[in-house]
Amino acid sequence: MSIGNEDLLAGARGAPATGPREVASDAASTAAAGPGRRARVVPYLLILPSVVAFVALLGYPLYQVVRISLLKLDLAELIQRTTVFVGLANYRAIFTDPFFWSVTVRTVVFTASCVALTMVLATLLALLLERLGGAMRLALSIALVLAWATPPLTATVVWQWLFDTQFGVVNWVLGAAGFGDFSNHSWFDTGLSTFAIIALIIVWQAIPFVALTLYAGLTAIPRELYEAIRVDGAGAWQTFRSLILPVLRPLFLITTFLSIIWDFKVFTQVFLVRHGGPDRQTITLSLYAYQEGIASSHFGRAAAISMVMVVMLVLALTFYIRYMLRTQEDL
Amino acid sequence: MSRRRGARVLTNLGGVVALVFFAFPVYWMFATAFKPTNDILSYTPHWLPVPFTLEHFSAAVHRPNFGYYLRNSLLVTLSAVLASLLFAVLAALAVGRFDFRGRKAYMLMVLIVQTAPFEALLIPFFIMLRGLNLLNQLPALILIYFIFTMPFTIWTLRGFVMAIPRELEEAAMVDGASRPQAFMRVVFPLLAPGMVATSIFAFVTAWNEFLYAFVMMRDATRYTLPIWLSTFQTVFGTDWGGTMAASSPFTLPVVVFFLIVQRRLVSGLTAGAVKG
């Protein structure tokens, strides 16, 4: 029942063995399902609870975020339960605020850096996993799963401990390795350095999923193809470009989309490292929405910031969904 | 020949570097938790937890309200996972066993909500739950974690349902079983391992969640373990021993679960994407 590696590769096999499409119309199921009409209602009854849940707990909040973004909703309005429509005033306010733009740009740059780092390092790791011997490969796989499984909260705490100013292992190692004197070097003094640590925490946890997925794809490439391309005189880079890259393209695309979606909206790690500091320099869009809304009680403005996030994510999602629709027939 | 050996050495070297990079932070968390404070606050790292102490664990567990945090986390997580599993099994059977109008649209919706940006829905959830007088109430978190975990659970369970040969049910029905009976006696036992794997993933998602618990729960007695963990740093300043001792038991079940089910789940998120 476990989904084997070979199943991961696009195009490597035809349609799945069990097609859900054909309606069971033989004697057995007709007899069991009773009259045809009742049988036709059954699937709708089965999906009904989840549809209701989606509408109530996702559809309605999504509608609410649009609505709240058009309201003046501060603490006073919230307590008095008054509704003050202000049209696009919240959007006008954030779009004319230079801080909003710097947060948006930094969120995009931060996301792009995290995704690029994740994809490049994960690809290298997948190639490495394929070349390692059995014992070493198993050990590295387990290490990858450890990092992947670590709760983001714990990962954040542990990496801060590793980068601790006074007693952190990293400062000691850098000093011992001859990179100069790092004793009492603080990594959280500047926005850039703090962002680098946050990115490290996120990438450390993001690589394993991508690397293991790509590795599973690699193992499904038939040996003969490697042989054939080697006979043609291709070197390592040529092999990667003309064999591995095209074959793993679907996996590369999917993991890139998913990484973009995950890294863009990340909150926990960014928040817990320095709560957006030093000097508000590591505030990203999700932190900004939290601070404006929950911390400062400007819910209307926070909803408008959230809407910006939603729209940007929908853009990323459109590519992802279009791709899924194209590649997946048994959706 | 020697060039090939050089490549071999380089590969293994890369393997060791990667191994240390990914495993060391986790090791360091456990090692720090067991070290006496003097060894933790040392300018030269003590690589092994020798001598060994449990004082940080006992201090962490004896902090006020720990019992509440543990109870709240278990209660919220398990309720959400059970509810999400129940809803998802029904939905997975529908899409895995029936062909009906709207099936494709439904799966598309599940796919989209699986990537829903819950971080961007914090404000409306806050206002909604406030209106329902559910702020600072554990059922609020149950609802939220339920909807967080359901899309993935449906998507993955559908794969498991489709992997069970239809002929098995049909054979049971030829033998006189009704459709519900065929499901209970044939499909359900075969689906159980998939349900366990999927619930573990859902469990981990809910267990780890920080933002919503942090925003929606106000009283210390309503906090979950992630909130408890995050309070260590401010309260204790640089009590790294306590922080690590609190993190270790919080992390351990998750890591163990993951090691057990990850083979099934590596493909879970992308499986649908790359078939056909």
Interface residues (C-beta under 8 A of the other chain):
Chain A: M1 S2 I3 D7 L8 L9 A10 R13 G14 A15 P16 T18 P20 R21 E22 V23 A24 D26 A27 A28 S29 A31 A32 A33 R40 V42 P43 Y44 L46 I47 P49 S50 V51 A53 F54 L57 L58 Y60 P61 L62 Q64 V65 I68 L73 L78 L125 L128 R131 L132 G133 M136 R137 A139 L140 I142 A143 L144 V145 L146 A147 W148 A149 T150 P151 P152 L153 T154 A155 V157 V158 W159 Q160 W161 L162 D164 Q166 F167 V169 W172 S183 W204 I207 P208 F209 L212 T213 A216 G217 P250 L251 I254 T255 L258 I261 K265 V266 F267 T268 F271 L272 S286 A289 Y290 G293 I294 F299 A302 A303 S306 M307 M309 V310 L313 L317 Y320 I321 Y323 M324 L325 T327 Q328 E329 D330 L331
Chain B: T11 N12 G14 G15 A18 L19 F21 F22 A23 P25 V26 W28 M29 T32 I40 L41 S42 Y43 T44 P45 F87 A88 L90 A91 L93 A94 V95 G96 R97 F98 D99 F100 G102 R103 K104 Y106 M107 L108 M109 L111 I112 V113 T115 A116 P117 F118 E119 A120 L121 L122 I123 P124 F125 F126 I127 M128 R130 L143 I144 F146 I147 M150 I154 G159 F160 M162 A163 I164 P165 R166 E170 M173 V174 A177 S178 R179 A182 L190 P193 G194 V204 W207 N208 F210 L211 V215 P226 L229 S230 F232 Q233 T238 W240 T243 M244 S247 F250 T251 V254 V255 F257 F258 L259 Q262 R263 R264 V266 S267 G268 L269 T270 A271 G272 A273 V274 K275 G276
